[in-house]
Amino acid sequence: MPAMPLFRVAVTGDSMAPALRPGEWWIAARTRRARVGDIVVVDHPEEDLLAVKRLVRRAGRDCWVEGDNPVRSRDSRHFGPVDSSRIMGRLLVRYAPLPPRRPARWLTTRS
């Protein structure tokens, strides 16, 4: 049975702040064909986890990924380029938490 083309991603750290915040949930599409500038899900080369990083550069099979918050990110600046086979997908849309609801604006008529 093939893997589902979409999967959920929970943001747990602040390495991608301000673009992504801890506690956000995103839908990602499985692909190894991400473009420079995409936010991708990477099989971390040093730890047993998936990481969310920005794809900064591609050179053949080598991909350079970085967090938007360099002070809080362990990324290619620390472990070097990752093989493109480690890219699990790219983020598509945030689905939680939902944006705060605004109070309804009631239309009034003046007499």
C-alpha positions as CSV (number, residue, x, y, z in Angstrom):
1,M,0.0,0.0,0.0
2,P,1.6,3.4,-1.0
3,A,2.2,6.1,1.6
4,M,-0.5,8.8,1.9
5,P,0.5,11.8,-0.2
6,L,-0.4,14.2,2.7
7,F,0.7,14.0,6.3
8,R,0.4,16.2,9.4
9,V,3.4,18.1,10.9
10,A,3.5,19.6,14.4
11,V,5.8,22.5,15.0
12,T,7.5,22.0,18.4
13,G,10.5,24.3,18.4
14,D,11.2,27.9,17.5
15,S,13.9,27.3,14.9
16,M,11.6,28.6,12.2
17,A,10.3,31.7,14.0
18,P,8.8,34.0,12.9
19,A,7.4,32.0,9.9
20,L,6.3,29.1,12.1
21,R,5.4,29.0,15.8
22,P,5.5,26.2,18.3
23,G,2.0,24.6,18.6
24,E,1.1,25.1,14.9
25,W,-0.1,22.1,12.9
26,W,0.5,21.9,9.2
27,I,-0.4,19.7,6.3
28,A,2.6,18.6,4.2
29,A,2.8,16.9,0.8
30,R,5.2,14.0,0.3
31,T,7.8,15.0,-2.3
32,R,11.5,15.0,-2.8
33,R,11.2,17.7,-5.4
34,A,11.1,20.8,-3.3
35,R,12.2,24.1,-4.6
36,V,14.6,26.6,-3.1
37,G,12.6,28.8,-0.7
38,D,10.1,26.0,0.3
39,I,9.7,25.0,3.9
40,V,10.5,21.3,3.9
41,V,10.2,18.3,6.3
42,V,13.6,16.7,6.6
43,D,14.7,13.4,8.1
44,H,17.3,14.9,10.5
45,P,20.8,13.5,9.8
46,E,22.0,13.6,13.4
47,E,18.8,12.8,15.5
48,D,15.9,10.4,15.2
49,L,13.3,13.0,14.3
50,L,11.8,15.0,11.5
51,A,12.8,18.6,11.3
52,V,11.1,21.6,9.5
53,K,13.6,23.8,7.7
54,R,13.8,26.1,4.7
55,L,15.4,24.8,1.6
56,V,18.1,27.4,0.9
57,R,20.2,25.8,-1.8
58,R,20.3,22.7,-4.1
59,A,23.4,21.2,-5.9
60,G,22.6,17.9,-7.4
61,R,21.5,15.6,-4.6
62,D,22.8,17.9,-1.9
63,C,20.3,20.2,-0.2
64,W,21.2,23.0,2.2
65,V,18.5,23.5,4.8
66,E,18.3,26.3,7.4
67,G,16.0,27.4,10.1
68,D,14.7,31.0,9.9
69,N,15.9,31.6,13.5
70,P,19.7,30.9,13.3
71,V,20.2,31.3,17.1
72,R,17.7,28.5,17.8
73,S,18.3,26.2,14.8
74,R,20.5,23.1,14.3
75,D,20.7,22.9,10.5
76,S,23.1,22.6,7.6
77,R,25.2,25.3,9.2
78,H,26.0,22.7,11.8
79,F,25.8,19.3,10.0
80,G,26.3,20.3,6.3
81,P,24.2,19.5,3.3
82,V,21.6,16.7,3.4
83,D,20.9,14.2,0.7
84,S,17.7,14.9,-1.2
85,S,16.5,11.5,-0.2
86,R,16.1,12.9,3.4
87,I,13.5,15.5,2.2
88,M,10.2,13.9,3.2
89,G,7.9,16.7,1.9
90,R,7.0,20.3,1.9
91,L,4.6,22.3,4.0
92,L,1.4,23.3,2.3
93,V,-1.1,24.9,4.8
94,R,-1.5,25.6,8.4
95,Y,-4.7,24.1,9.9
96,A,-4.3,24.8,13.6
97,P,-4.5,26.8,15.7
98,L,-7.2,28.6,13.9
99,P,-6.9,32.4,13.7
100,P,-8.8,34.2,16.4
101,R,-12.4,34.9,15.4
102,R,-13.4,38.5,15.2
103,P,-16.6,39.6,16.8
104,A,-19.4,40.0,14.3
105,R,-20.0,43.4,13.0
106,W,-23.7,44.1,13.0
107,L,-25.0,46.4,10.3
108,T,-27.0,49.2,11.6
109,T,-29.2,51.7,9.8
110,R,-29.7,55.2,10.7
111,S,-33.2,56.7,10.6
